[in-house]
Amino acid sequence: MTGDASRQQPRDGVPSRPVVFDHPLLGMFLLADDGAGGFRLAEVNTRFAALAGLPPEAMAGRSLYDLMSVQEAASLQARFRQCRDKGLPVQCEEVVTLPAGKMWWRLDLHPVGGSPAGAVVFGSVLDLSEQKRLLQVVRQSERRIQTLVEAVPDTMLRIDRTGRVLDIEEGKDSALWMAPATLIGRPLEAVLPPEAAPLVRAAIDAVFATGTTQLFEFWLQDSAAGDAASGRRDLEARIVVLDAGEAMAFVRDITGRKRFEREMLLAKEQAEAANRAKSEFLANMSHELRTPLNAILGFSEIIRDQGLGPVGQAKYAEYAADIHHSGSQLLDKINDILDLARIESGRFEFAEGLLDVGGLIDAVLRPLQPRLEGAGLTVIRQPAAETLHIRADARALKRSLLNLLSNAAKFTRPGGTVTLSSGLLPTGEVEIAVADTGIGIEPAAMELILQPFGQVDGSLTRSFEGAGLGLPLVKSMTEMQGGRLVLTSTPDVGTRVAIVLPASRRVAPEQQG
């Protein structure tokens, strides 16, 4: 920039500015020696003044130390001095802090000679602040993406419409079955066993045809493994569309998960087999026990009632009555076990018929009420507002109500109340409930008492006898008929157990014919 075509005539001993000095995008300035080894601004254009944040007339004659920090001014002074002393252009980037704010500048410096006032430097400035900010944002985003990619356990393969592998990014847990270099450029179908290739081909076609993510599983066999089980690798693949010609396949090794699932399935099958064997054993043992027990009950009844003549000693008749009573209790427990075993094995047969709910409740309560009242309990009967007819198994419902009433009497102290009610719920379901004012159940024990043989007090010296079969049997019989058991209880207040049968079991009066 030393020719006359690039400059106007000198003015006041300082070379005039170039003809392009008023460039709208580049900040431009002329530097003159300040006589003390430094530089002063001889002239600036409008753009440079705007970048600095000062009016042009306020900048002429100023030193750089008047505009920025000492460190920044010293760095620029060194660049200016290099340009002046060597007589060569200098290009650099500097971060400066001006009244307008912090900026990232790209400086182009050129020596300008021929001035009586000394050597002069011409400079232009391009503000790179926004570009640098955007570049930093992009780099931060790239770092975040790279961090995410490195954290993802899946192996990622970029593929085209034909299934050819374009690129591979191994995940945290590599699922590759071949070295990456041998996969790139080859179709996935060509490097997979015949069993897996059709799945991959179908998934690739579907993902490009529909644009929806395709998820499938396949497995590979390592021929070098000693046995089939140890050499099997289970993989899960998810394919998503990137654009019209490319897709991304995420492959994850799920060998451990599939092995766990297979072990859990095997354990479940073994548990079910053991449960069936237990149920069959209980059913068989119940039959074996009932045969001699029936003889005990029959003979003790004859002796108790002296059916074949006087026994001679009244105490013998009393003992026979005790034997008959204990045998009856044992037979009830055996019948419960047998019924529960039949239900668990799916061999319990229901004999459904048309039942009058009120009549069924009365039939159950009538023989028990004297015994309940004799134990000091008040019995309350709350019939439904209307006559209810249902289609259900009478024997199962009677057994259920007997068990519920037996529990209520067992856990209610003298002076308490047992309430037997029935009614129609707003949902159309039929409810039969037994409520008591007994000892209640702790919340933590609610689930336990619904399990077979589950008892809140399991010690040998527990206060209340029982095998823990009553409520589980009622629950099973109710659920077998499509109903549900609703148990609510408050310790020291009482318990309410409701048999709720579905509305479909109710028979309207016009349907009873």
PyMOL commands that set and color helices and strands:
alter all, ss='L'
color gray80, all
select helices_A, chain A and resi 4-6+46-52+56-58+64-66+70-86+129-151+180-183+188-191+197-210+228-231+255-305+314-344+357-374+394-410+443-445+448-450+470-480+503-505+509-511
alter helices_A, ss='H'
color red, helices_A
select strands_A, chain A and resi 27-33+39-44+90-98+101-112+120-127+155-160+165-169+214-221+232-241+246-253+352-356+378-382+389-393+417-424+430-436+484-490+494-501
alter strands_A, ss='S'
color yellow, strands_A
deselect
rebuild
show_as cartoon
